[in-house]
């Protein structure tokens, strides 16, 4: 779809909610679509929930365990809330695992391959009814910096999901450098207005955008094309998790290794000594001893949690070891700040030879 074609889009679209019976494993979604008054060029938006149910993705078990199984990477965690990257590359709450509108003791997982699901529906309709339609599989997600949820495309077939306007010009002659319309996401969000989550309308028909529908036999790149590559993602980690990753030398998985408090948040400093020592060269590690303990800190308020990291450096250690140890302590500051802890240096102390340099750093709650 070119910019010129986009400029000729209609000024009005029609949205029709499609009422379907309860969907179960093996339900024939193609037959349900073919029973509708479809025309060439229509776009059908189907919720991932009914696609998952028809594909047998309703599973018994604990939701938390299902989230773990569907997670490729934890992006952020606050108590019981987990924002995770799925194996599809989507970043969603609970890795897209859905516990609503399902029988007790069950949860619903996203389709294994939502793009493939969209292709099967599109191709099935063409084979049975001879109608060339586009299909979007949608799911609900929150958005950074915005309250509320909206639907977005997790699967797509028969439609270019992204309209890249780079290199075109606006009405004032300014060249557009980065403008790209997420057409599939926009259609998914618009369709959600007529699907209504509690009214047995799990699908919607969008009419008036036939120009955007690809020819039969051409499915397009799918919704996967909308997933931003990690290298280009400025916000791939939560604020706290980004600080943790920096403190652990870009190891986002470090967060999952921390012991958990009763509220589900990690203990921010426990268990880090091995990770810090592991970042030193073997030749440096032999010259350093560290210990981390919950120790009274003179700067901490009464009853506040406090941790003291004691780092002893061998008398024969060279400048490189001292610099490396300083780096460890500064990374500890970054990590502590991520958990709103405050740090203080305690006076370096002498130790029995040959461990002559001892550095104490205290972090505490305020």
Backbone torsions as a table, in degrees:
resi	resn	phi	psi	omega
1	UNK	NA	122.8	-177.8
2	UNK	-91.9	167.3	177.7
3	UNK	-62.5	-36.3	179.1
4	UNK	-63.7	-40.0	178.2
5	UNK	-66.3	-39.2	178.4
6	UNK	-62.4	-36.3	-178.6
7	UNK	-65.7	-21.1	-179.0
8	UNK	-98.4	12.9	177.0
9	UNK	-60.2	151.9	-179.4
10	UNK	-68.5	158.7	178.3
11	UNK	-83.0	-8.8	-176.8
12	UNK	-139.3	136.4	174.5
13	UNK	-118.6	151.3	174.0
14	UNK	-104.2	136.6	177.2
15	UNK	-120.8	127.6	-179.7
16	UNK	-129.1	120.6	173.5
17	UNK	-74.0	139.0	-178.1
18	UNK	-108.5	120.5	-178.5
19	UNK	-89.7	122.3	-179.0
20	UNK	-124.1	157.1	174.2
21	UNK	-72.0	173.0	177.6
22	UNK	-58.9	133.5	-176.9
23	UNK	-97.2	137.6	177.3
24	UNK	-131.8	173.7	179.3
25	UNK	-57.9	130.3	-179.9
26	UNK	90.8	-5.1	177.7
27	UNK	-58.3	139.7	-176.3
28	UNK	-89.6	92.6	-178.7
29	UNK	-69.3	-30.9	178.4
30	UNK	-62.7	-42.6	178.8
31	UNK	-62.7	-39.6	178.1
32	UNK	-63.7	-40.9	178.3
33	UNK	-66.5	-42.5	-178.1
34	UNK	-66.3	-21.8	178.4
35	UNK	-76.8	-11.5	178.4
36	UNK	-84.5	164.6	178.9
37	UNK	-83.1	75.7	-176.5
38	UNK	-85.5	147.1	173.7
39	UNK	-127.5	155.1	174.2
40	UNK	-56.5	136.4	178.6
41	UNK	92.1	-4.6	175.4
42	UNK	-70.3	153.3	172.6
43	UNK	-116.6	124.9	178.7
44	UNK	-108.1	128.9	177.8
45	UNK	-110.2	120.9	-177.1
46	UNK	-119.1	132.7	-180.0
47	UNK	-67.0	146.0	178.1
48	UNK	-62.5	-26.3	-178.1
49	UNK	-58.9	-48.3	-177.7
50	UNK	-73.6	-32.5	175.6
51	UNK	-63.2	-46.0	179.5
52	UNK	-61.7	-43.5	179.8
53	UNK	-61.2	-44.2	-178.6
54	UNK	-66.6	-26.9	-178.1
55	UNK	-93.4	6.3	176.2
56	UNK	76.8	32.5	-179.1
57	UNK	-95.5	11.1	172.9
58	UNK	-83.5	119.8	-174.4
59	UNK	-126.1	152.0	175.3
60	UNK	-88.5	147.7	176.7
61	UNK	136.7	-178.3	-177.2
62	UNK	-77.8	136.8	-178.3
63	UNK	-64.2	-40.6	-179.1
64	UNK	-61.5	-40.7	178.7
65	UNK	-65.8	-38.4	178.4
66	UNK	-64.6	-37.9	178.2
67	UNK	-61.5	-43.9	178.7
68	UNK	-60.5	-43.0	-177.2
69	UNK	-67.5	-27.7	-177.8
70	UNK	-94.6	-2.3	-174.5
71	UNK	-93.4	128.6	170.9
72	UNK	-92.7	-33.1	-178.7
73	UNK	-156.9	132.1	173.7
74	UNK	-79.1	123.3	-180.0
75	UNK	-90.6	-42.5	179.1
76	UNK	-156.4	153.4	-179.4
77	UNK	-145.6	130.5	173.3
78	UNK	-134.4	105.9	-176.6
79	UNK	55.9	-128.0	-178.2
80	UNK	-79.0	-8.9	-177.1
81	UNK	-86.3	127.1	-179.8
82	UNK	-123.3	126.8	170.2
83	UNK	-103.5	122.2	-171.6
84	UNK	-136.3	153.2	172.1
85	UNK	-89.8	127.5	178.6
86	UNK	-84.3	172.7	178.3
87	UNK	-68.8	-13.3	175.0
88	UNK	-78.0	-12.9	-174.4
89	UNK	95.0	-0.8	179.4
90	UNK	-79.2	140.9	174.6
91	UNK	-105.5	113.8	-172.1
92	UNK	-144.8	156.9	172.5
93	UNK	-62.9	135.8	176.9
94	UNK	56.3	27.3	178.6
95	UNK	54.1	29.4	177.7
96	UNK	78.7	4.4	179.0
97	UNK	-74.4	129.3	-172.8
98	UNK	-115.1	126.6	177.7
99	UNK	-110.2	8.9	-178.9
100	UNK	-95.6	150.4	179.0
101	UNK	53.7	38.7	175.1
102	UNK	-132.4	154.1	179.3
103	UNK	-59.4	152.9	179.5
104	UNK	-55.7	137.2	178.6
105	UNK	83.6	8.1	179.5
106	UNK	-127.3	157.1	173.6
107	UNK	-137.0	161.1	-176.9
108	UNK	-115.3	127.1	178.8
109	UNK	-96.1	155.8	175.3
110	UNK	-62.6	156.4	173.8
111	UNK	-54.8	149.0	-179.8
112	UNK	-59.5	-42.7	179.3
113	UNK	-141.5	91.3	-175.7
114	UNK	-61.2	-33.0	176.8
115	UNK	-63.9	-42.9	178.1
116	UNK	-64.0	-37.7	177.8
117	UNK	-62.0	-43.2	178.5
118	UNK	-63.4	-40.4	179.0
119	UNK	-63.7	-42.2	-179.2
120	UNK	-62.8	-40.7	178.8
121	UNK	-66.1	-45.0	-179.5
122	UNK	-61.6	-48.5	-177.8
123	UNK	-68.1	-34.6	178.4
124	UNK	-64.9	-40.5	178.8
125	UNK	-65.5	-40.7	-179.6
126	UNK	-66.0	-39.7	-178.4
127	UNK	-68.1	-37.0	-175.1
128	UNK	-91.6	-38.3	-173.1
129	UNK	-114.4	-8.4	179.5
130	UNK	71.2	17.8	-179.0
131	UNK	-100.2	130.0	178.0
132	UNK	-94.1	98.4	-179.1
133	UNK	-116.9	166.3	169.0
134	UNK	-105.1	149.7	-179.0
135	UNK	-127.3	132.6	174.2
136	UNK	-119.9	130.5	171.1
137	UNK	-98.8	122.8	-172.8
138	UNK	-114.3	156.2	173.5
139	UNK	-144.7	157.7	-177.9
140	UNK	-90.7	138.0	-179.6
141	UNK	-148.2	152.2	170.2
142	UNK	-81.0	174.3	-178.1
143	UNK	-135.8	142.2	175.6
144	UNK	-60.8	139.5	175.1
145	UNK	73.3	0.4	-176.7
146	UNK	-131.1	142.6	174.1
147	UNK	-82.3	157.4	176.4
148	UNK	84.2	171.5	-179.5
149	UNK	-120.6	159.2	174.4
150	UNK	-146.2	165.0	178.1
151	UNK	-88.3	147.0	174.6
152	UNK	-136.8	166.5	-177.2
153	UNK	-85.8	120.8	172.3
154	UNK	-103.0	-15.1	175.2
155	UNK	-143.9	149.9	-176.1
156	UNK	-158.4	140.5	175.7
157	UNK	-150.5	137.4	178.2
158	UNK	86.2	13.8	-175.4
159	UNK	-152.8	136.1	171.1
160	UNK	-73.7	115.2	-173.2
161	UNK	-70.9	-17.8	-175.7
162	UNK	-129.2	127.3	176.8
163	UNK	-103.3	103.4	-176.6
164	UNK	-87.1	115.1	-178.9
165	UNK	-101.3	10.4	-179.8
166	UNK	-60.3	133.3	179.6
167	UNK	93.2	-12.2	175.5
168	UNK	-86.2	177.2	-175.7
169	UNK	-126.2	145.3	177.2
170	UNK	-82.1	-175.6	-175.5
171	UNK	-68.1	-14.4	177.4
172	UNK	-98.9	4.6	178.4
173	UNK	86.9	4.7	179.0
174	UNK	-78.1	133.4	178.9
175	UNK	-75.1	133.5	177.1
176	UNK	-85.1	125.7	-173.0
177	UNK	-101.4	-36.6	-175.7
178	UNK	-130.9	6.8	-175.1
179	UNK	-70.7	125.6	175.7
180	UNK	-145.7	126.0	-179.4
181	UNK	-90.7	127.5	176.9
182	UNK	-84.0	78.4	-171.6
183	UNK	-58.3	-43.6	-177.8
184	UNK	-64.6	-40.4	177.7
185	UNK	-66.4	-40.4	179.6
186	UNK	-62.5	-41.3	178.7
187	UNK	-67.8	-39.3	178.4
188	UNK	-61.7	-42.4	-179.9
189	UNK	-67.3	-41.8	179.5
190	UNK	-64.3	-42.3	-178.3
191	UNK	-64.3	-29.5	-178.7
192	UNK	-62.9	-23.1	180.0
193	UNK	-66.5	-24.9	-179.2
194	UNK	-111.4	-5.3	178.6
195	UNK	-77.8	-41.4	178.1
196	UNK	56.5	112.8	-167.5
197	UNK	-69.3	-19.6	-176.4
198	UNK	-116.5	20.0	-174.7
199	UNK	-121.7	19.6	179.6
200	UNK	56.7	37.1	171.9
201	UNK	-120.5	79.3	-174.4
202	UNK	-86.2	2.6	-179.4
203	UNK	-140.6	159.4	179.6
204	UNK	-143.2	150.2	177.4
205	UNK	-110.1	129.1	176.9
206	UNK	-111.2	122.8	-176.9
207	UNK	-121.0	139.5	178.0
208	UNK	118.9	2.2	-177.7
209	UNK	-119.7	34.2	-175.6
210	UNK	-59.6	-29.6	-179.0
211	UNK	-61.3	-28.0	-177.7
212	UNK	-84.7	-13.6	-177.1
213	UNK	-79.3	131.0	-177.2
214	UNK	-74.3	158.1	178.6
215	UNK	-61.1	153.8	177.0
216	UNK	-56.3	138.2	-178.5
217	UNK	91.4	-9.8	177.1
218	UNK	-116.1	113.9	-173.6
219	UNK	-98.6	-18.4	-179.1
220	UNK	85.1	-179.5	-172.6
221	UNK	-79.0	-9.3	-179.1
222	UNK	82.1	171.1	-178.6
223	UNK	-68.9	-17.2	177.5
224	UNK	-57.7	-26.1	179.4
225	UNK	-66.5	-15.5	179.6
226	UNK	-86.8	-9.9	-177.9
227	UNK	-78.6	121.9	-179.5
228	UNK	-71.3	133.4	178.3
229	UNK	-63.7	144.8	-176.8
230	UNK	-57.7	-37.3	-177.7
231	UNK	-66.6	-21.2	-178.9
232	UNK	-104.0	5.8	-176.1
233	UNK	-96.0	110.0	179.2
234	UNK	-70.1	-21.2	-170.2
235	UNK	-125.8	41.8	-176.5
236	UNK	-71.7	-14.2	178.4
237	UNK	-127.4	152.9	172.0
238	UNK	-66.1	163.7	-176.5
239	UNK	-56.4	-50.8	-178.8
240	UNK	-64.9	-42.1	-177.4
241	UNK	-66.5	-33.3	176.7
242	UNK	-64.7	-40.3	178.1
243	UNK	-66.1	-40.6	177.6
244	UNK	-61.5	-44.6	-179.6
245	UNK	-61.6	-40.3	178.1
246	UNK	-63.5	-42.4	-178.9
247	UNK	-66.8	-29.6	-178.9
248	UNK	-102.2	23.1	178.3
249	UNK	58.9	58.6	174.9
250	UNK	57.2	44.0	177.2
251	UNK	-116.1	82.5	-176.8
252	UNK	-58.4	-27.6	-178.4
253	UNK	-69.5	-11.7	-179.8
254	UNK	-58.4	-32.6	-178.3
255	UNK	-59.2	-36.3	-177.0
256	UNK	-76.1	-10.3	179.7
257	UNK	-91.2	-9.0	-177.4
258	UNK	-74.8	141.2	172.4
259	UNK	-59.1	150.1	-175.9
260	UNK	-100.5	142.8	171.2
261	UNK	-83.4	175.9	-178.6
262	UNK	-62.5	-29.7	-178.4
263	UNK	-85.1	2.2	176.6
264	UNK	94.8	-17.2	177.0
265	UNK	-74.7	150.9	179.5
266	UNK	-70.6	150.7	163.9
267	UNK	-71.4	121.7	-166.7
268	UNK	-69.5	-26.4	-172.6
269	UNK	-117.9	-20.6	-178.1
270	UNK	-59.8	139.2	173.6
271	UNK	78.2	11.5	-177.4
272	UNK	-89.1	-15.5	-173.8
273	UNK	-58.2	-46.4	-179.5
274	UNK	-62.2	-39.1	178.6
275	UNK	-64.6	-40.6	178.4
276	UNK	-65.0	-48.4	-179.4
277	UNK	-61.8	-34.3	-179.7
278	UNK	-65.1	-20.5	179.7
279	UNK	-83.8	-9.4	176.9
280	UNK	-83.0	154.7	172.6
281	UNK	-68.8	149.0	179.7
282	UNK	-53.1	-38.8	-179.2
283	UNK	-67.2	-26.7	177.7
284	UNK	-82.7	-35.8	-174.3
285	UNK	-60.7	-32.7	-178.4
286	UNK	-66.7	-15.1	-176.4
287	UNK	-102.0	5.2	-172.9
288	UNK	-129.5	138.9	170.9
289	UNK	-128.0	136.5	-179.6
290	UNK	-133.1	155.2	172.5
291	UNK	-150.4	142.6	179.1
292	UNK	-123.8	126.8	-177.2
293	UNK	-144.6	152.2	172.2
294	UNK	-76.2	102.8	-171.3
295	UNK	-127.7	139.9	176.3
296	UNK	-54.5	134.5	-179.3
297	UNK	-117.8	130.1	-176.9
298	UNK	-62.6	-19.5	-177.9
299	UNK	-93.1	-10.3	-175.6
300	UNK	-82.5	146.2	175.3
301	UNK	-68.0	156.4	-179.8
302	UNK	-58.8	127.0	179.5
303	UNK	86.0	-6.5	-180.0
304	UNK	-76.1	145.1	176.2
305	UNK	-69.7	140.1	-179.8
306	UNK	-145.0	145.7	177.4
307	UNK	-129.7	138.6	176.7
308	UNK	-119.9	125.7	175.4
309	UNK	-100.6	117.9	177.8
310	UNK	-104.2	122.7	-177.7
311	UNK	-121.5	116.3	178.6
312	UNK	-106.8	132.7	-177.7
313	UNK	-115.5	133.5	-178.1
314	UNK	-60.1	143.2	-178.0
315	UNK	-60.6	-26.9	-177.9
316	UNK	-90.6	1.9	-178.4
317	UNK	-67.2	142.1	179.8
318	UNK	-86.7	-177.0	-177.4
319	UNK	-61.8	-34.9	-178.8
320	UNK	-61.4	-37.7	178.4
321	UNK	-67.4	-42.2	179.9
322	UNK	-62.4	-40.7	177.5
323	UNK	-63.8	-42.8	-179.7
324	UNK	-63.3	-41.5	179.1
325	UNK	-65.2	-40.6	175.9
326	UNK	-59.0	-38.7	176.9
327	UNK	-63.7	-39.6	178.0
328	UNK	-61.4	-44.2	-178.2
329	UNK	-65.9	-37.7	179.0
330	UNK	-69.5	-36.4	175.3
331	UNK	-64.7	-34.2	174.0
332	UNK	-61.6	-36.7	176.6
333	UNK	-63.1	-43.1	179.2
334	UNK	-61.2	-45.8	-178.6
335	UNK	-63.5	-45.7	-179.2
336	UNK	-62.4	-41.0	-180.0
337	UNK	-62.3	-32.3	178.3
338	UNK	-62.5	-26.1	179.9
339	UNK	-105.7	18.5	177.2
340	UNK	58.2	38.6	172.1
341	UNK	-101.1	156.9	-176.4
342	UNK	-119.7	141.1	-173.6
343	UNK	-113.7	150.3	175.5
344	UNK	-141.5	141.5	171.7
345	UNK	-84.8	131.6	170.5
346	UNK	-93.6	154.2	-174.5
347	UNK	-57.6	131.1	174.6
348	UNK	-56.4	139.8	-177.4
349	UNK	-119.1	152.1	175.2
350	UNK	-81.4	151.2	178.5
351	UNK	-130.0	165.4	178.0
352	UNK	-59.9	135.3	179.3
353	UNK	-55.4	142.1	7.4
354	UNK	-93.7	6.6	179.8
355	UNK	-88.8	84.6	-167.2
356	UNK	-97.4	-13.9	-179.1
357	UNK	-117.6	120.1	179.7
358	UNK	-124.4	128.8	179.5
359	UNK	-116.7	126.6	176.9
360	UNK	-111.6	132.0	173.8
361	UNK	-129.2	132.4	-176.6
362	UNK	-116.0	133.2	172.9
363	UNK	-119.9	141.0	-175.9
364	UNK	-150.0	159.3	173.4
365	UNK	-79.8	144.9	178.3
366	UNK	-110.5	NA	NA
